[in-house]
Amino acid sequence: MAAAGGQNPGVESEPVFEAGDVVRLQTGGPPMVVRAASGDTAYCQWYAGVDLHQGTFLFSSLRNAGRERRSPVSPDAEAPLTAPRSSGR
């Protein structure tokens, strides 16, 4: 994600995205890859299962998802199921 503007360094300006950035909608949803950007819009692609989707979104409706951390999986989350052992006798 490139910095926007630059006249007031202490004031946060609207984000500017570039091809290759990973973004999400401000309201959530799957991660999307910016394939092209023009003006204040980004052309994005994302997968839902095996289906490829695409759409054009205003920069103001997107947030940078490239630096998001995935939530760690707790050790107790889902233990693999194992069959009970039989004595064989």
C-alpha positions as CSV (number, residue, x, y, z in Angstrom):
1,M,0.0,0.0,0.0
2,A,1.4,3.3,-1.0
3,A,1.1,6.4,1.2
4,A,-1.4,9.0,0.0
5,G,-1.0,12.8,-0.2
6,G,1.6,14.0,2.2
7,Q,0.6,17.6,3.0
8,N,-0.3,16.9,6.7
9,P,1.9,14.1,7.9
10,G,0.0,13.9,11.2
11,V,-3.4,13.5,9.5
12,E,-4.3,10.2,8.2
13,S,-5.4,10.4,4.5
14,E,-7.5,8.0,2.4
15,P,-5.5,4.8,1.6
16,V,-4.1,4.3,-1.9
17,F,-3.7,0.7,-3.1
18,E,-1.5,-0.8,-5.8
19,A,-1.6,-4.0,-7.8
20,G,-0.5,-6.9,-5.7
21,D,-1.9,-5.5,-2.4
22,V,-4.0,-7.8,-0.3
23,V,-7.2,-6.1,1.0
24,R,-10.5,-6.7,2.6
25,L,-13.7,-4.8,2.7
26,Q,-14.0,-2.5,5.7
27,T,-17.0,-4.6,6.7
28,G,-15.1,-7.9,6.5
29,G,-15.1,-10.7,4.0
30,P,-12.5,-12.7,2.3
31,P,-9.0,-11.4,1.5
32,M,-8.8,-10.0,-2.1
33,V,-5.9,-9.2,-4.3
34,V,-5.8,-5.9,-6.1
35,R,-5.1,-6.6,-9.7
36,A,-5.3,-3.0,-10.9
37,A,-6.0,0.5,-9.5
38,S,-7.1,3.7,-11.1
39,G,-8.1,6.9,-9.5
40,D,-9.9,6.0,-6.3
41,T,-10.9,2.5,-7.3
42,A,-9.3,-1.0,-7.2
43,Y,-10.1,-4.0,-9.4
44,C,-9.9,-7.0,-7.0
45,Q,-10.1,-10.8,-7.3
46,W,-10.8,-13.4,-4.7
47,Y,-11.7,-17.0,-4.3
48,A,-14.9,-18.4,-2.7
49,G,-14.1,-22.1,-2.5
50,V,-12.9,-22.9,-6.1
51,D,-14.8,-20.1,-7.7
52,L,-12.9,-17.0,-8.8
53,H,-14.8,-13.7,-8.2
54,Q,-13.9,-10.2,-9.2
55,G,-15.2,-6.7,-8.5
56,T,-14.3,-3.0,-8.4
57,F,-14.3,-1.2,-5.1
58,L,-13.7,2.4,-3.9
59,F,-10.4,2.7,-1.9
60,S,-12.5,4.1,1.0
61,S,-14.4,0.8,1.3
62,L,-11.2,-1.3,1.6
63,R,-8.6,-1.9,4.3
64,N,-5.1,-3.3,4.0
65,A,-5.1,-7.0,4.9
66,G,-1.6,-7.8,4.0
67,R,-0.3,-7.4,7.5
68,E,-3.2,-9.1,9.3
69,R,-2.2,-11.8,11.7
70,R,-4.1,-15.1,11.6
71,S,-5.5,-16.1,14.9
72,P,-3.4,-18.8,16.5
73,V,-5.0,-22.2,16.8
74,S,-5.2,-23.3,20.5
75,P,-3.9,-26.8,21.3
76,D,-7.3,-27.8,22.5
77,A,-9.1,-26.6,19.4
78,E,-9.8,-29.8,17.6
79,A,-7.8,-32.9,18.5
80,P,-7.7,-35.4,15.7
81,L,-10.1,-38.3,16.1
82,T,-8.5,-41.6,16.8
83,A,-10.1,-45.0,16.9
84,P,-10.1,-46.8,20.2
85,R,-7.5,-49.5,20.4
86,S,-8.6,-53.0,20.7
87,S,-6.8,-55.6,22.8
88,G,-6.8,-58.0,19.9
89,R,-7.5,-60.9,22.1
